Amino acid sequence: MVQAYILIQTEVGRAAAVASDVAGIEGVSRAEDVTGPYDVVVHVEASDTGTLEDQVIAAIQKIPGITRTLTCPVVSAVARSTTA
């Protein structure tokens, strides 16, 4: 399993619509519109890097209103304990 965060810059006023469109793409586990230098942060998962690039990232980049993306592959994940 390959995971990545995709940081998206959008046209002014398009962040919520882009996040909603991105959330419908297979492989996207979470899409949120945020404040800061990027407008949308997306968490994606795929079986391998080829699938991540060819299906998930390619589909995201076709969405209207996106001006720039930055893909950050996850190299290791640490789960936080929820027990007190």
Secondary structure, 3 states (H helix, E strand, C coil): CEEEEEEEEECCCCHHHHHHHHHCCCCEEEEEECCCCCCEEEEEEECCHHHHHHHHHHHHHCCCCEEEEEEEECCCCCCCCCCC
